[in-house]
Amino acid sequence: MCFGGHMKLSAVVPAYNEESAVGRCIESLLNQTRPFDEIIIVDNASTDSTAAVVSSYAARNPSIRLVSESVPGIYHARRAGFDAATGDVLARTDADSVVSPRWAEAIEAHFAGPRGSEYQALTGPGQFGESPPFDPLRKLESRSKLFEKGGEGLKLIGPNMVMSVNAWRDIRDDLIDDNAIFEDADVSLRLLETGHRIWFSPDVAIEQSPRQLRHSPWENRQYLLGGYRLARLRGDRKLLLLSLLDLPFRFVLYTIWWLTYRPWDPETSTWRPHRLFIRLDREHPLISDSRSA
C-alpha cells in the first residue's frame, strides 16, 4: 500500500467501564510528536461514566470522537471503532494503556517507508506498567534482539495493534465473535492467512496495564485457555496441538507474573505479601472485569 501526500492516522480505543483509566490513555494519544488525525473511543456498553469522561475530552479536542457499541465484547467494540475510522492506518490500543509520545510518528514512519508496503501490520513492545524494580521477565524480554532492532513478527498484541485499512477490510468478515479466545491471535492468524505480514518495531511502544496479572493462574484459567478455544473454533489441528503444548508454559509464566505484580504496591513502592491471600476485587474493584483488555 503506497501513500501519496498526507497519511491519515486513526487511533481506536475500545472501552468498557474505564472511567478511571481512559483519561490517561487519551492524554497519551493527544501528547504525540505527530498528532493523530482522529481518536475514536468506543464506549462498549459501559455502566459507569466512561462516556461522560470521553465527551468532556471531545468537547475540547475536535480530533476525538465517541462511538457507542451496545453489544458487549472486544469483537464488537474493535469492529465498531475500525469501521468508524476514516484513516489510511488504524492503530488500536486499550483504554487502560498508555502509548509512547512517538507512537504515531513511528507508525507513520513505518507505513511511509519501503517496509510499509511489505508489512501491512505493525506491533511493538507492550511492557507492563506499575512494575516493581525486580521483574525478571521484563528484563529478559527487553534484552532480546527483537526488542533492540525489530524484525518480522508472528503476532500482534491487543493493546498495540496497527494495520492498514486495506488489511482490516481483508480480514474484517472472517474474525471470530467469542470473548473466550485470544482475539489478538485470531486477528494475527487472519492477517497472515490473507498475505499480510507483521513487523515488530521497538519504536512502536506502549505501556499496558498489569491488572490481569494480579489474578492468580487459577483465577486466570479461563483466559489461559483462549488459544485452545481459538484452535477448536478454527478447526486447526496444528494450532490445537501447539496451544496444548503452550499451556504449561503459560501457566508458569502467569505464576511468575502473579508472584511479581500481586504483592507490589505501585502507589507506595512497597511489597505487600498479604495481597497474595486476599480477594483482589476488594482492593482493586476495577481489575475484576477485563473485557476491554
FENMOJO-V514181 format. One line per field, one symbol per residue. ss: DSSP state (a for helix, b for strand, c for the rest). A space follows every 10 residues. Layout:
ss=???
//
This chain:
ss=ccccccccbb bbbbbccccc caaaaaaaaa cccccccbbb bbbcccccca aaaaaaaaaa cccbbbbbcc cccaaaaaaa aaaaccccbb bbbbcccbbc ccaaaaaaaa aaccaaaacc bbbccbbbcc cccccaaaaa aaccaaaaac bbbcccbccb bbbbaaaaaa aaaacccccc ccaaaaaaaa aaaccccbbb cccccbbbcc aaaacccccc aaaacaaaaa aaaaccaaaa aaaaaaaaaa aaaaaaaaaa accbbccccb bcaaaaacca aaaccccccc ccc
//
